[in-house]
C-alpha cells in the first residue's frame, strides 16, 4: 500500500476543510494548526494516524451497568487472548485502532494501553455513555443528571484522564436506539454536543437507521455544533441509501462499520454508491469486530480484524478502486474524522 506523506495529508485534508461549510476565516485558521488525535499512550498529529480501523473492540462486557464490575476480567488473560489478533492486523498494515467500547460496557483504558505498548498499534478510547439496547448500559445517575452534568463528567475525563489512570479519551461515544429519540437519548446527544464544544472531540453515535441520525444532527445544530462533528455509526442499517447523500450534505460522516467475511460483496456495493455519489470524502469503514467476552471460557469467540485487508481491498482493486481512493478511505478520512477540533455551527 502506497504511503501518504505528511505533506500529501495536509494538502488533501486542507482541501477537504476548504470545501466544508465553515466561515473562510475559521477555515484558514484551522489549516494553520496541525490537527491532533489523542491515543491512550500519547497525543500526536493526526497525519500520523495511518491505516486505521475506526470501529473495533478489544473487550466488551454485556452484563449491564447495574452489575458492571471491572474485576470480572484479568488483564493478563485478556492480553494472552487478544494479542495474536492485533499482531496479525498490524502485520497487514494497520497502524491505528479506534476502540469503541464505552464506559459500563467494558472500557478499560489501562488494558488498551498495555495492548498498544505490546503491539505498537495506536489505540484511541472514548468518553460518553451508551443508551442503545433500551438503556441497559446507562448508570443510574445518567437518568437524573442534567446534560450539563453529564458533559462535565466527559470533559473532566478529556482534561484529567479516565478515573485515576491519566489516560485521556480521543472521541465521544454515545448510543441510541433505532427509533425516534427518547428524552434520555436526546439528553445524551445534548451532553455530547456540549462536550464537543469544550473539547473538540468527534461524536460517534451508535445509531443505525436514518431517523435517529437526522434527529441527532438537528439537536447538534440547536446546540451550536456543526454536523461535521457527527459520525453516523452503523449507517449500513439504513435501507434508503439516498439518506447518505443528505447526511453528507449536512456535513456528517457516514460510517459503514459491520464488515465481515459474509458481507464483503454487499459492502463493495455500498462503497461503489459512496464513490459514484461523490460522498467518498465523508465515508468511513470498519468491522465492529473482536472481542474478549468476560464470563465466557477463555474469553469466548473472537472475530479477527482482517476482512478489510484480506478480502475487501483485493476486491476493491479488482473493481476499479484506485490506491488514492483506498488511502482516502483508510488514512485521510479517519484522520480528518478523529482530529480533535471544535466544529461550531457558523450562522
Buried (B, 14 or more C-beta within 10 A) or exposed (E): BEEBEEEBBBEBBBEBBEEBEBEEEBBEEBBEEBBBBBBBEEEBBBBBBBBBBBBBBBBBBEBBBEEBEBEEBEBEEBBEBBBEBBEBBBEBBBBBBBBBBBBBBBBBBBBBBBBBEEBEBBBBBBBBBBBBBEBBBBBEEBEEBEBEEBBBBBBEBBEEBBEEBEBBBBBBBBBBBBEEBBEBBBBBBBBBBBBBBBBBBBBBBBBBBBBBBBBBBBBBBEBBBBBBBBBBBBBBBBEEBEBBBBBBEBBBBBBBBBBBEEBBEBBBEBBBBBBEEEBBBBBBBBBBBBBBBBEEEEBEEBBBBBBBBBBBBEBBEEEEBEEEBBBBBBBBBBBBBBBBBBBBBEE
